[in-house]
Amino acid sequence: QAPAALCLVPAPAAFPPAIIVVPAMPLLPVSLLLLAAAPHLPVAQGSKVPVVKWGQKPDRVYLTIPLPEVEEPNVEFNENGVRFSGQSRGQDYDIDLILLRGIVAENSTHVVNKWSVTMEMPKARSEPCWKRLLKTKETFTWLKKDHDRWYAQECQHAKEEWRQTYFEAKLDKRSPNDSGDGASASSPSSPAMPAGFGGGASVPGDEQKKQEQENWERVTKTFRDKAVPRTDAEGQKRRRRKADRSKL
């Protein structure tokens, strides 16, 4: 502690000058003074959630975490999702993803390069592409679609093939989830899917066409019976609008 300072206080002529002792402020350590003068440095406050970009094919899911120079990466796959943790430029990142459907964990792989961490996960079953990545319907700002790894044509083809197989099963009067031997193909982690996705038993050509035609006529008749007939006033308005357009 610094010594006390002496202050000389003027006094009237009749009295001698007074000396008052003023205590000095304590001196701060040099280390604290240097720290106060130094620029503020960011300090990591726990783990952050990284940005996740995802794409897919009918049979697999792709994830990309764009973090540069990841140190101590840890990627753990399970049948319901994946967990990632690591450090990038002094900041810790951690995320646990529960996917919409199941994956094959033992065949899933990941690659760590200078700029990102990429993952490839086979789906538990080949099916039409998922509407979302996560099981929860909540939206997140850190979750983005990877358009470079989004195979729209293959997804559309799988969707059309699924529909065809589904309606063939319906025409055969069997459950879409029923495989050829009667075993159910559904599971808690996957949607109801027709057996033999991408193929399977079918009815001979002529009989199948006949069944499809009968089914089409039955469905058409059902919709026509439910349709609300148009009134004459609506028909007149429609004809007047059509006539007015033709005059222009």
Protein Blocks (a to p, Z undefined) as FASTA:
>chain_A
ZZdddddddddfkbccddddddddddddfklmmmmmpccddddebjadddddddddfkbc
cdddddehiehiacdddfkbccddddeehiacddddddfbdcdfklgccdddfkbccddd
ddfbdcdddfbfbfblcdcfkbccdfklccfklmmmmmmmmmmmmmmmmmnopafklcfk
opafbdfkbccddehihiacdddfklmmmmmmmmmmmmmmmmmmmpccddfklmmmmmmm
mmmmmmZZ
